[in-house]
Each structure stands twice: as C-alpha cells, then as structure tokens.
C-alpha cells in the first residue's frame, strides 16, 4: 500500500511551515504501508497542479494533504472544501484572488473522504488536541483540497483523500507571544495516528466479509 502525504512551504509571515516540518519527520513505513511525502508551493494553481500530477502518474491508495492554520488550537480534520478562492494575503506568486470560483462549473462543495471522526477520536484518546473543522478557509489549502477531490471524482479514483490543518509548532513561535502551539513531534505523532486510522479503515473495506 502507498499513501501520499503532503505539506506546504512557508508563506506570509511564517518563516517555516510546520505542516511540512511534521510531514518530513514521518516514518517512511507505517504498518507495512509506504509513506510518500511531497512539499507543495503556496500558490493557487501550481500547488494543486504539482499534487494532481503526482497522483496521475502514481497509484496511491490514499492522499492526505496538510497545511498550517495558525491560531487554531488543535489538529483539525477538514470535512469539506468549497468552490471559492478569496485570499487575505497574496500567495507566494503574488496572486490574490477575490470571490473567484476554483472551477467555474464545479460543485459548490466537496466532502473529504477520510474517516475524519475516527481520526479525531483516536487523537483525543492519545491526549492530542483534535477537532473536526467545517471550513478549510478560502485560501490555497481549500483550493488544493477542492481540486484534489474534484480530480479524484472526475478520474473515478475511489481512494480516500482529505486535508488536515495543523496549528503553529512551539519551536517556531516566540515564547512571549500568547499564541497556541504544539511541539513539532506531537504534530508528527498526530499525523501518524491519522495515517494508522486510515490504514485500518482501508483494510476493513478490503477484507472480504465473513460468511456465517
Ligand atoms: N496554510 C494555508 C496555505 C498553506 C498553508 O500551510 C491555508 O490554510 O490555506
């Protein structure tokens, strides 16, 4: 089995992006499943192009994208992406869309196909802060998630896919700032647990039902 997990490069005021820092520290193999990683540019269009190009050329069994949501107080499992780009700050290529659709004739919203509730439960069991989120925002993360889900649907690839937002990492937050953060190794651990839940879920679906 092969799972692709992505992180983002730094953007805005952030010198590093904890999503990529955490992703690159993940084990290469989890439960006999190959974990493949890639860093995406924080650019509308080219971020998702890089991702879709990889998915088109490889046979992954699942895809998890991750990004930073500074200010959030938990690892958040995104439920859906909306067909809207509305940027508070320009992306890393200087583009700042306002009230623009991602795909002009696309669906208004597309749901993540990851087992988000089970993932959140598992993280909480391990005493990691976790929440379900009903908005991935309207910036590059939402655009990447929307294009990912639209692409999988269009190409009839029925693999689980979705997005996890992570908070700031303590290592990169000035101590005097009153801002929520988590140690990087805990963010990595949280992502590893999400992958374990996903692997269990894929295994459950593939196992033939027992006859009685
Ligand atoms: N977070 C941004 C884009 C890249 C990232 O890590 C977002 O939430 O859209």
Boltz pocket constraint, residues with backbone or C-beta under 6 A from the ligand:
constraints:
  - pocket:
      binder: B
      contacts: [[A, 8], [A, 9], [A, 11], [A, 17], [A, 19], [A, 42], [A, 66], [A, 67], [A, 68], [A, 69], [A, 136], [A, 137], [A, 138], [A, 139], [A, 140], [A, 141], [A, 142]]
      max_distance: 6.0
